Amino acid sequence: MKPNLASSLVDHLRERISSGDIAAGEKLPSENTLIASHGVSRTVVREAITRLQTEGLIYTRRGAGSFALTPPPESSPESQTLIPRTLAERRQLIEYRLGFETEAAAGAALMASEEDLSAMDAALQGFEASLGNASVSMNCDFQFHLAVARATGNPYFSQAVQSFGPAMIAMPRRRLDSSDSLPSGRLDSVAAEHRTIHQAIAAGNPQLASAAMRIHLSNSMARLQAEA
């Protein structure tokens, strides 16, 4: 395998995803299509797909192909100052999120489009397909919350989520700096809570969506406390 060929293909697909040419939830070209259009081997294509998965830009569903996720926002000097680092700061951030994300979920239930629901579903499937890879799981988790905020149609909600970036997700920090996988029980719980939020929003029930988000964030607080 030639690493430069894989890197070129990664750059090409990353640009298409970042520009929206391949939208969140949209299926990437098949392996055979990429092989033919870029003149590379199957090994090169699979290496590129693996690298895009690691970056949290796509998720792959066995038997169905690879699908794009919403690219994470670029970090800015302003957002860097807001990244929570200590346990107390992370707890405070969840308390803050309880205040506005419960309202965002209610608003999303009233305003979400099919495109918004597809973006949430893409993030959910990416999370479930991450197999416990901490960085990919964290990015997909963030993409779900960002999709909910965007679904409100109120730019202040999405701005609040984007200001923190993926660092707002309460993953166990001792695992983010290692190659360990996240516990399957934790992943299953978070995935189930996200699914409940998604279902309530899809049903157009603002009270249920708000309650589901509150339960999810309260459980995130409990998981954070258990980590301490």
Secondary structure, 3 states (H helix, E strand, C coil): CCHHHHHHHHHHHHHHHHHCCCCCCCECCCHHHHHHHHCCCHHHHHHHHHHHHHCCCEEEECCCEEEECCCCCCCCHHHHCCCCCCHHHHHHHHHHHHHHHHHHHHHHHHHCCHHHHHHHHHHHHHHHCCCCEHHHHHHHHHHHHHHHHHHCCCHHHHHHHHHHHHHHCCCCHHHHCCCCECCHHHHHHHHHHHHHHHHHHHCCCHHHHHHHHHHHHHHHHHHHHHHC
